[in-house]
Amino acid sequence: QVQLVESGGGLVQPGGSLRLSCATSGFPLNYYAIGWFRQAPGKEREGVSCIVISDGRTHYADSVKGRFTISRDSAKNTVYLQMNSLKPEDTAVYYCAADGLFYCSHYRSPGSYDYWGQGTQVTVSS
């Protein structure tokens, strides 16, 4: 049974940090890429970052470049998104997803992903 389970969301003040985790099971993670998306109310789902598990190549949207860092721990089948210098506009539900075909080459396209997690809420507010 394929599972992606996000955790680590919460309420944080502007300028603060959070680390999201995406725990995976039921598929061979080393043959996939994992992307992080976010969706704010009334907005489309936005791809923010992606990592190719086998070689660690990473991709970032301009809106998060220099503030967010994606990483993986293959031994734990887990991918992380370290989010620093958070802004109110980062507020959204964050999702991780598994891509077994494109390896981040279409990381901003939700249709490129095979499996999705249920999401975790991130709220940046004072």
Residue pairs with C-beta under 8 A, 6 or more apart in sequence:
1 25
1 26
2 25
2 26
2 27
2 98
2 115
3 23
3 24
3 25
3 26
3 117
4 22
4 23
4 24
4 96
4 97
4 98
4 115
4 116
4 117
5 22
5 23
5 24
5 117
5 118
6 20
6 21
6 22
6 94
6 95
6 96
6 117
6 118
6 119
6 120
7 20
7 21
7 23
7 120
8 18
8 19
8 20
8 21
8 120
9 18
9 20
9 94
9 120
9 121
9 122
10 18
10 121
10 122
10 123
11 123
11 125
12 18
12 86
12 122
12 123
12 124
13 124
13 125
13 126
14 86
14 87
14 88
14 124
14 125
14 126
15 85
15 86
16 86
16 124
17 82
17 83
17 84
17 85
17 86
18 83
18 86
18 122
19 80
19 81
19 82
19 83
20 36
20 80
20 81
20 83
20 94
20 96
20 120
20 122
21 78
21 79
21 80
22 34
22 36
22 78
22 79
22 80
22 81
22 96
22 117
23 76
23 77
23 78
24 34
24 77
24 78
24 79
24 96
24 98
25 77
27 98
27 100
27 115
29 53
29 72
29 74
29 77
29 98
30 53
30 54
30 74
31 53
31 54
31 100
32 53
32 98
32 99
32 100
33 50
33 51
33 52
33 53
33 98
33 99
33 100
33 102
33 103
33 104
33 107
34 50
34 51
34 53
34 70
34 72
34 79
34 96
34 97
34 98
34 99
35 47
35 49
35 50
35 51
35 96
35 97
35 99
35 104
35 107
35 112
35 113
36 47
36 48
36 49
36 50
36 70
36 79
36 81
36 94
36 95
36 96
36 97
37 45
37 46
37 47
37 48
37 94
37 95
37 96
37 97
37 110
38 45
38 46
38 48
38 90
38 92
38 93
38 94
38 95
38 122
39 45
39 46
39 92
39 93
39 95
39 119
40 91
40 92
40 93
43 92
45 95
45 110
46 61
46 63
46 92
46 108
47 61
47 107
47 108
47 109
47 110
48 60
48 61
48 63
48 64
48 68
48 81
49 58
49 59
49 60
49 61
49 64
49 68
49 70
49 81
49 107
50 58
50 59
50 70
50 99
50 104
50 107
51 57
51 58
51 59
51 70
51 71
51 72
51 79
51 104
52 58
52 103
52 104
53 72
53 74
53 79
56 72
57 103
57 104
58 70
58 104
59 104
59 107
60 68
60 70
61 108
63 89
64 83
64 90
67 83
67 84
67 85
67 86
68 81
68 82
68 83
68 84
69 81
69 82
69 84
70 79
70 80
70 81
70 82
71 79
71 80
71 82
72 78
72 79
72 80
73 79
73 80
79 96
81 94
81 96
83 90
83 122
86 122
86 124
87 124
88 124
88 125
89 124
90 122
90 124
91 122
91 123
91 124
91 125
92 122
93 119
93 120
93 121
93 122
94 119
94 120
94 121
94 122
95 116
95 117
95 118
95 119
96 116
96 117
97 110
97 113
97 114
97 115
97 116
97 117
98 113
98 114
98 115
98 116
99 106
99 107
99 112
99 113
99 114
100 114
101 112
101 114
102 112
106 112
